[in-house]
Amino acid sequence: MNEKDIKVIKTFRRQKTLNASLKELGKSNPDVVIMDMDEEFITCISLFEEPPEKSYRILLLGDKSISRMTDYQLRELLSKGIAGIIPPSSDKAVLKRAIKAIHSGELWLDEGLLVRVLSSIKNKKEEKSKFLAKKEREILYHICQGYKNKEIAQKLNVSEQTVKSHCNRIYKKLGVSDRLQLVVYAKNYFRINK
């Protein structure tokens, strides 16, 4: 993706609820949604639900309220599918790099936010790891080895749907929203072995 590939297809004002705004915006079929993050947005994070068939990724433009966000709220944003947060001091070049990165499936956080997220997760590491069942740990191991759900199902002699169900439980328990976040989390905070 180069700069010429970036097109603004729609701008909108946030409606009464964040979910209604995102559902309305989803009708335009964007790849990346850029939203302002403010106090109102932060207070409604817990009410935010991903649209069920969301195909776009969300990049937040932070304001001064970003510094007042709790670690829990930050983790909550990432677990609900926010793909990136740009601090208020960012320039146009950073915005373009962030759009390209999240469009290609990466997570975009500045160093300070990344340190906060990782520290917050690390502090809960032992507590959360106790809650992974044996089968979930086995599936986590295979995911970190790069196996797809179908391959994991064959290796463990279970159905692919069973693997998907375990994956969803693992995501919830560890506070991640996709496979990439899961692997990063696991590689940093677990000893991955059977």
N, C-alpha and C positions, 0 to 999 in steps of 0.2 A: 504494500500500500504506500503510495507516495502522496505528496501534498495535493496534487491535482485530483486525486480520488476522493478527497473529503468534500462532501456537499452538504449544505444545510437544507434539510427537506421540510422542516417545520419548526416554528417557535411557538411557545404557548405559555400562558400564565397558569400557575398551579391552581387547580380547582379546590373545592372545599376539602376534599380528601386526597391524599397522596395516591392511594390505589386507583381512584377514579381518574386522576390525571394520567397515570401510567397506562391504564387501559385505553384511554382515549388516544394517547400518543402512540401506543402499539399498533393502532390501525394504519399508521403511516409506514409501518415496516422498517424502522431505523435499525442500523447496526449498533450505534452508540448513542446513548442519551446523556446529554450534559445538563446537570441540574445545579441550581444554587443551593448551598447548604446554609441554613440559618437556624436561629433558636427554634422557630416553629417546626422545622424539619427534624431537628434533634429530639424534640419532645414527642414527635409522632413516630419515631423509629420502631417502637415496640408494636405499633399498630400496622406497620408496613408489611404487606404480604406480597410476595412475588406473584405476578400474573401467572396462571398455570402453564401457559405455553409461551413464555417470554423468550424471544429470540435475540433480544438486544442486551447490551451491557451498559451499566450506569456509571458515569464519571461525575463525581461531586466537586463543585468549586467551593472551597471552604471560605469562610469569613472569620471574623475574630472569635466567633462562638466555638470554633474548632478547638481552641485551647481549653475551653471549659467542659469539653466532652469527657465523660468518664471512660475508663478502660472498658467497662462493660458495654457502654453505648458503642464504642469503636468496634468491639468484637461483634456486637449485634449487627452493625451495619454490614460487616464483611460476611457474616453468616447468612444475611438476608439477600446476598447477591450483589452488593455494591462492588464494582470491579476496581474502582480507583477513587482517591481523594487528593485533590491538589490544594496545597496551602495558599492563603491569600497573597503571599509574596511572589507567586509564580508568574513568569512572563509568558508571552505568546509561544516561544520556542518550546517551553516545558509543556504547555497545553497540547501542542501538536504531537510531541513525543508520547504524551500520555494517551492521546486518542489512538495513535497507531499501536501502542502497546496493548491496550485493553481490547482493541479490535482484533488483535491476533491471539487473544485468550490469556494475556498476562494480567497480573495484579499490579496496580500502580499506587504506591504510597511513598511519600518522602521519607527520608531516613529517620526523622524524629517519630513519625507515626508508626513506622515499621518496628522501631525499637520498643515503643509502647505496646504494640500488639504482641510481639514475641515475648516480652517480659511478662505481660499479663497471662499469656498462654502458658509460659514456663512455670509460673507460680501455681497454676492449676494442674500441671502435668501429672503429678503423682495421684492427685485426687481423681482425675478423670481416667487414668490408665487402670485403676482398680475396677472400673465399671465395664471394661471391655470383656465380654465373654470369650471363652476359648475359641469358638468358631469365628467370632469377630476378629480376634487377633490373627487367626490363620488367614482370613480374607485380607486383612490389612497387609500382612506379609506379602501375599501374592500380588496385591495392587502395587506395592512398592517395588516389586520385581518387574512390573510392566505388563502383567497379564490382564487381558480383557475379562469381562464378566463370564462370557461363554467358556473361556479357557479355565477360569477359576472353578466354574461349576463342574467341568470335566475332571479336574484334578481332585476336587473334594467329593466327587460323586453325589452332587446335589443338583437341583434344578437351577437354571439361570435366574428365575424369579426369586428363589431363596437367596442367592448371592445379592441381588438387587435390594431385597428387604434388609439384609444384614448391612449393606453399604449405607442405606438410608439411616439406619439406627446409629451406625458409626459416625456419620456426618453430624447427626443431632448431638450425640454424646460429646464429640470433640469440638463442636461449634464451628464446623467448616461447611462450605456449600458446594464444593465440587472436588473432583479427583485430584486436581493440581494442588489445591489448598491442603487436602488430606495428605498427599505425599510429602509436601514441604513440612507440614506439622509433624508427621511421623518420623521423617528423617532427622528432624531437629530435636525431637523430644522423646522418642522411644528407642529402645534397642530393638531393632527389627530382627526377630528370630522366631522360629516356630515354638 
